[in-house]
């Protein structure tokens, strides 16, 4: 899991060295493909995780919405 600044919209994110998975507070998850490590590093040190995502990730990389996983109780 990445160490991001607290965000009103982003719950958490993971990075495997190539692809970035972002989970939003509403439960939606997106995978962004072929994201450079430098972009992810910049996100970790950004003052605003949401603003950085909107300007440096969203719309800049190919992505796919992942199906929500239902929690089994």
N, C-alpha and C positions, 0 to 999 in steps of 0.2 A: 504494500500500500504506500502511496506517495504521501509525503509530509507537506500538505498544502495549508495555506492560510484558511481560517474558518470562512465558510461561504453560506449565504442564505439559500443558494440554489444547488450547490454541488455537495453530495454526501461523501464520496471518496473516489479514488482513482487508483488503478494499478497499471504497471508498465512492465513488459517482458523484454525490453531492449529493442523492440520493433513496433509492436502494436500497443495502443493505449486504450484502456477500458475506463469509461467515466460513468459513475452512477450518480444520478440526480436525486434530490430529496424526495421527489414524487415516486421514485422507484424505477424510472426509466434508465436503461443502460445502453450506451453506445460504444462501439469499438471503432477507433480511428486507426487506419492502417499506415504503416511505414512512417511513423512520426520520429524525427531525429531526436537523439538523446539530448542535444542542446536545447531543443524546444521544451522538453520535459523538465530539464534542469531550470530553465527560465521560469517555468510555471511554479516550481517549488519555491523559488525565491521572490516571486511576484507579490506585491502588496495586496493585490486583489485577485483571487483565484478565478472569480467569475469574469472579470474584465479581460484577464489574460486569455482565458478559454475562448471568449467571444472574438478576440482580435488575432490570436495566434494559432488557434486549433480549429474551431468551428468554421467550416467553409474552406479551410486550407488543405484538408486531407480527405481522402476517400473514407467513407464511414458506413456503418450499418447499425441499425437499431437491433439490439438483442431482445429476445423474448423475455418478458418478466418471469421470474421463477417464483412460483407460489410457495409460501412457507407452509410446511406440514407441521401441524401441532399434535 
